[in-house]
Amino acid sequence: MPLLSARARIELRELRRPSANRLEALVLSGGRRQLIWLETDGMAVQASADAFLPILLPAAMASGLPLRIEAPVSAEVLAAARRVSNVMASWFPDWGELALETPDNGAPSVSNAASAARAAFFSGGVDSFHTLLCRRDQLQHLLFVHGFDLALAEQTKADLVKRSLLCVAAEAGMSLLMLRTNLRAFTDRWVSWDRHQCGAALAAVALLLSPHLKQVVIPSSYSLPFLHPYGSHPGLDSLWSIPGLELLHDTFVEDRSAKAMAIAPWALARRHLRVCWQPSMPDFNCGRCRKCLTTYAILRGYCSGYDWPTFPDHLDLQALSQLQTNSSDMRNRFLALRDHLFHTGQDPELLAALHLLVEPKDRLHPVMMLRRQAGRGLAWLRA
């Protein structure tokens, strides 16, 4: 966290709209002047600071600094920010309460009474395709933001992703709304993207497009047993809703494995499934990162009868067995998959790799530990 003087604050000094589809905010913080911007592929946006409040709020709370916005913010979004800040202050006790200063003449709320359009955020992953599968008849638009998980500098991969998403949207009978933003250049200085910011960033985009949309669906990240304080959460995302715009955190009953099995028969999902965010990787899915290995193992274990052309031909079982299970949700997926393979008698090679992966690590000498794990893996297979 940057070290600032006691009188310092985060301040949105000026709001600009250089074109009909681009909105900019000049933000002062920590002795820096930074231009944060959001732009669409052509959809007009209104000159309102509403979209920037979710971007700045986590940074202000994490730093304990006052937040001043020198541009009108609607009363509805101010009320939403208060609701969100109360939850986040409860989740993260070391954060300060939100100290927010805004001009006295608040902005009038933006009416979208004539709009009945619904959209869903869509990255091309398992969660996204599951939401599309379940809500296909309700949606008119898919939303993708370049600058969230895919860095702005990754233009080659962004073009590849855009072509894929356009195909998905066209086949699903929808339009694709593409946006770009540099907001992470600001937020990553202050907070964790996954743990603190991602849901608020999605809310910022939804508020930016609020004149055009009635509802925005956010695919769920975790299933019910593993919900925990996280940037996108069913108890948090909906708090950014305002009259005329509903933010809906999609179903969190199904876990990632159940979602994968649901989308497996859908050829469109198999042709375009993408979970990899590795930089400078032109391939859809590198097959080597944690997300690729985890997803590929689930697809191979539960959906072996289907082709997955966006993944490499072979799953690297050695790399899989050495993954760090860094969350209870992730460990549960592997335990459930191991048990599934054991009881069905399928894929003994994957079963052995999973057994080594979920085996509790002890303090034996590394060589002894490897031998012990290898022996247990063989014993598991013989059983």
N, C-alpha and C positions, 0 to 999 in steps of 0.2 A: 504494500500500500504506500503511495507517495507520502512523504513527510511535508506537511504544509503548516503554515502559521495558524494560530488560533482564530484569526479574523478571516481566514480564507473561506471561499465558498465555490460552489459550482454554479456557473451562471450562463444561461442562454441569453446572450446579449442582443442578438439580431436574427430575425427570421427573413428568409429570402425565397422567392420563387422565380428563378431565372427563366424558366419555361413552363408551359402548362403541365408538363408531366414530371417536374423535378422540384423538390423542396429541400432547402438548405437551412441549417441553423449554425450560427457562430457561437461556439461554446468556449468559455474561459474557465480553466481549472488548473491548479498547480503551476501557475505562471505560464501556462500554454494557451495559445489561441488555436482552436481547431474547428474546421468546417465539417460538420456531419451532414450527410446528404442521403436522400432516398429518391429513387426515380423509377418510373414504370416504362414499359415498352411503348406507351402511347396513351394510356388512360389518364385523364386529367385529374389533378389533385388540387385541393384547396389550401390556401395560405392560412393554416392554423397550426398552433404549437401542440395540438393534442397528441400527434404521433410521437413527439419528442419526449414527452413526460415519461412514458414507460422505458425509454432508452436511458434517461438520466437518473431515474429513481433508485435502482440498485446501487449505483456508484455513490450517490449521496448518502444512502443509509450505511453502506459498508465503511465509508470514510468518516461518518459522523459529521459531515459538513452541511451547512445550509444549502438549499437549492433555490435559486432565484431564476424565474423565467420572465424575461422582459418582452413577453408577447402574450396576447390573450389566450387563455385556455378555457374551454367550456366547463361549466359547473358540473356537468355529468362526468367528464373525465377526471376532474379534480376529486369528485366523490369516489370514483373507482380507484384512484391512486391511494386514497386514504384507506380503503378496504384492503387493498393489496399490501400496503406498508404495514398494517397491523398484523397481518399473517406473517409476513417476512420477519418482522421484529420478534415475533414469537418463535419462529423457526431458528433464527440466528441471534441469540441473546447478546452477542458481542457487538451487534450492529446498533447504531444510534437510531432513535425515532426520527421519522421524516420531519424536517423543518423546511417548509415550503413557503416561498414568497412569490406572489403573482400580482400583476397590476389589478387595481380595483375594478376596472371595467372588463369583466370576464367576457370571453367570446360567446356569442350565441351558439347554441347547439346546431349541428349540421343535420338538416332533415333529409332523410332518404325514404320518405313515405312511399314514393312511387316505385322504389326498387324492391323486387322480390327475389333477387339473385342470391344464390348460395354458392360458396366456394369452399375448397378444402386445401390446406397446405399439402404439397406433394413433392417429395424428394426422389421418389422412385424406389424406396426401400420396402421392406416387408410391412411395416406399420402403415405406410402410405397406400400400398396396394390393397391392404385389407380394408382400410377406410373407403377406398374407391369401390371395392367389390360390394361392400355392405350399403353404400349410400349412392350408388351410381344413378339411381332414378331421381335423387333429390338435388343433385349438383349441376350447376351450369359452368363452373370454372374450376380449374386447378391452379394453384399458386406456387410459384417457385421463386426463391430469393437467392440471387447470386451475391455472395458476400457473407452468408451465414456459415454453413459448413464448408462450402467451396470458396476458397479465397479469391478475391478479385483478380489477383495476378494470374490465376489459372484460366486464362481465356480459351486455350485450346480445348481443355476438358469441358469448359462451360458450353462451348459450341456443340460438342458431342452430346452433352447432357440435354441441351435445348432441343436438338434434333430428335432425340429419343422421347422427350416429354411431349413434343408436338405430335409425334406418332400416337402416343398413348391417349392424349386428349382427343385427337381426331377420331380414333377408333372407338373411344368411349362416348363420342357425341358431345364434346365440351370444347371450350376454348381454354387456352393456356395464358395465364397472366404472369409475365416475367417481370421481376423487379431486381434492382441492384442497389446496394448500399455499402457504405464504408463504416457503418456504426461500430463494428468490432475494433476499429483502430482506436476508438475511445473506450469502449466498455472493457476490453481485455486488459487495460491498465489497472482496473479497479476490482473486477470480480471475475469469478469463474463462469465461463460461457454455459456449461452444462448445468452446474449446480445452482446458479443464481440468475442468469440473464436470458436464457433462450426463450422462455415463455413470454417474458416482457417484450422481447424483440418481435415475436410473432404478433403480440397485441399491437405493437407500434404499426406494423404493416396493415393489420386489420383496420385500425383507426384511420390510417392514411386513406384507405379505400372505402371508408364507411359511407360516403355519399352514393356508392354504387352497389353495396352489398347489404343483404339482410342478415345473413348468417355466415360465419367462418368456422369451419371444423378443423380442429387440431388433432392429428393422429396421436394416440396414446403412446407413451414410452414404456411404462411399467404396468404389470398386472396387479390386481388388488392386493395379494399377499405381500408384495414388495414395494408398495408405495412408501415414499419417504420424502423429506424436504428436498425439492428438486425444482429447477427452473421452470419446467412445464409440468403441471400437476392438476388433477381434476378439481382440487379445492382452491386453486389459484387462478387458472386461466379464465374461468368464467367470471371472475370478479372484475375483469376489464370490460365486461359487457356494458353497453349504454343503451338508452331507449332508441330503438330502430336498428341496433346491431347486436346480435348475440354471438359471443364466442363460446364454442362448444368443444370441450375436451371429449374426444371420442371414447367409445367403450374401453374400459380397462379390466374387463372380466377375462378375456382371452389372453394367454401369454404368447410370447413370440413363436413358440413351437406350434401352438394351435392356429395362429395366423398363417404360418408357413404352409401348414396342411390345407388350410382353407383356400389359399390362392394357387396352390400347386396345379390343380386341373385347368387353370386359366392360362391359355397360351400367351395372351398379351403380357401377363405378369412374368412368365418365364422368359420371354424374349427381351424384356426391358428391365428386369430386376437389377438394381444397383444399390450397394450398401457401402461402397468404398469411398473414402474421402482423402486418400493419400495424395499428397502434392506431387506434381510432376509425373503422374502416372497416367499415360494416355488410355490405358485399358479401363473398361468399366469397373472391373473388380480385380484387384491385384492378386488375390488369393493368398496373400502372406500376412496381411495385417490382422489385428485382433477381430475386427468386425467381419472381415471376409472369412476367416477360419471358423469363427463361431457360427455364422450363418450357413456356411457350406456344410459344416458338420450336421446341422439340423436338417438341411435339405437332403443330404445323403442318407441320414438315419431314418427320417420319417417319410420322405418323398422320393424314394429310390427309383420308383417306376417312371420318373419324369426326367426330361432333358433340361439342363440349365445352361443355355449357350453363353450367357454373359459371365460365367465363371470358368476358370481354367479346367483342363480336362481331368486333372487329378487333384485330390485334396492332400495337402502335405501333412501326413499323420504325425510325423516327428515334430513339426512346428506346433501342431495342435496340442500334443501331449505336454509341451513345455510352456503353454500359455499360463499367465497369472490370472486366476479367477478372482478378480478384484471387486466383486460385488456379490451379495447373497443371491440376487436375481440370476446372475450369470452362472454361479455354482449350481443353483437349482436346475437350470436348463440342462447342464451336463449330467447331473445325477439322474434326472428323469430320462434323458436319452440313453444313458448307460443301462438303466433298468429295463427300458423298452427293448434294447438290442439283446440283453441277456435273456429276457423272457420269450422273445420271438425267435432267437437263434440266428438272427441276421447279422451280416457284416462283422465277422470276428475281428478283422483288422482294426476297424473303427472302435469296436468294443475294447480292445486292448489299449488303444491310445487314450480312450476316455478313462479307463481304470487308472492308468498312470497319472492322468491329469487331476482326477478328484481324490486320489490317495492322499491322506494327510501327510504333510512334510514333517520329518523328525530332524533330530540334530546329529544324525550319523555322519561320518565322513562321507563326502560326496560320492566316492567310488562305491562304498558300501551301500549307500542309499540307492544308487542306480541299480546295483545288483539285486537288492531287496525288492525294488519296484518291478524289475524285469521278472523276477521269480513270481511275484504276486500276480502280475499280468498273465503269465502262463497258467498259473493255478486257476485264475478266474476263467480263462478260456476252457480248461479241461473240465471245470465244474459244469 
